[in-house]
Amino acid sequence: MKRAMSLSSKGDALQPQFEKLDEIRMKAYVGRLRVGRGLYADVLDSKGRTRRCERGRLLFVLICAVFFLTASGFGQTYVPPPPPEQPFDYGKVILGNYSSTTGLGPVVFDHWLHRAKFTCRLCHLDIGFAMRANGTGIAASSNRQGHYCGVCHDGKRSFEGKPVFASCSDDAKGKECIRCHSLGKRGARKYNYWAFTAKLPKGFYGVDWQAAESAGKIKPVDFLEGISVKKVAIQTRQDFSIKAPLSWAHPIIFSHEKHSLWAGCGLCHPEIFPTTPIEAARNSMFLHLEGRGCGTCHGKVAFPLNNCVQCHPRESVR
């Protein structure tokens, strides 16, 4: 009993020190958020009273907004968008910069038809078509002067034993105009996708152009007399692997032979891919989905980016 009273008296003696400690703690928390109550925290004022901190609530809302927007943006950016439902719409370019002033409809350019007959390099390097849709500034006057479409469509050249019709000719009749200015006009197109590609090998999405060329089903022309310059062929580099940025993804198998067949060297180097060592080259899906790097062609004309196994096969280069 005496011991209990002794402890009690000692506690009473220490009480002022406890109160002093609480006072120090209270001063330390004045104007600060109480972590225990989260971001909706109350704030202690100088008199020890609590009041709601609106700035804490605002901070919580902002953090949530940033988190969800970042997560949403990551999902939308990283996942490749699906290609058009119909493969004949893939790579289709609508040219309407000047056609509205002439009373004609916009021009419909089908990549599938032209890539079955010509290489990418021939059109985009030798002739000079921009790699970006509607980036060339094609006009009827430039075609008549023998530029762009008028390089081939001049009424003088022949292809596969057939004359190539003249584009934007002053002597052209209405039916010839709508072969190109065909947007929204049924029956204006001469070639039908399904009939044209019926005997060509199919892949993940539409025609497998690489397989079609390898099997000799198509023989894309890479030289145009009077336009192209004859060059000495350089030795093609061997296939190589590129380590994927993500651990769960298989390495990328890149074939210089397959790409150089269609694009040569100058279409990729140095504008799209600087001539740097493989280890130093920037490579990510974010770049491709922004239309840079591999996304300059893939996802627009070459096979879609959501065909993952085409670039990330299970087999590795030996």
C-alpha positions, 0 to 999 in steps of 0.5 A: 500500500505504501509502495502504491502511494509512493508510485502515485506521489511520484506520478503526481510529481511528474505530471507537470513534466508530462504536460510540458511534453504535451505542450511541446508536441502541440506546438510542433504540430501547429499548422501541420497535417496530422498524418494519422487522419490522412490527407483529409487531415485536420489542422491544430491551430495555435489554441489547440483547436482542430479545424478542417484543412481544405488544402489537405482535401485539395491535395488528396484530389489532385494526387488521385487525379494525377494517379488515374490520369497517369494510369489511364494515359499509360494504358492508352499509350502502350496498347497499340490501337487496332487496325481498320476492320477491313484490310483494304482500308489499312494504309488508305490515304485521302488526298483532299487539299485542293480537290474541293476547289475543282469540284472533284471529290478527294483522291483515294490512294490505296497502298495495297495496290501500289505496294504489290507493284512497286517498292516503298523505296522507289516511291518515297525516295526516288519519286519523293513522296513524303512518309507522312500522309498529306505531307507532299502537297500534291496538286494537279499542276505538279502531276501535269509537270511529271512530278509525284503521281505524274511520274508514272501516270503520264499517259506514256509509260507502260506497266506489265504491257499496259499503258498507264493512264495520265493523271490530271490531264487536260484531255482526261474524261470524267471517267478517268478523273473518278478513278482517283477522285473516288471518295464516296463514289461506288464503282469508280475504282478499277481494282477490287481488293478481294479479287486482286488479293485472292491468290496472295498468301494471307497473314495475321491481318490481310495480305502477308506481303513478305510471304507473297514476295518470297513465293514470287507471287508479286515482284515489286519494281525498284527501278524506274527509267529516267527517275532512279539512279543505278547503284552498286548493291551493298552487302546486306547485314545479317539478322540480329536480335534486339533485347526488349525493354520488358523482361517478359517480352521475347527479343526483337528479331530484325532482318536487314534483308527483308527490310532492305528489299522494300525500303533499301537503306536510305529510307530508314537511315539516317533520318528514321534510324541514325547509324549508331551501334545497336546498343545505343539506338533508342527503341521502345513501344512508346516511340513506335506508337508515336509514329517514330522509329518502327512506327513510321511504317508499322501501324500505318502501311506495314503490318500493324504493331499489335501483331506482336509475334511478328517482331517478338517471335519465340525463336532467337537468331542463332 
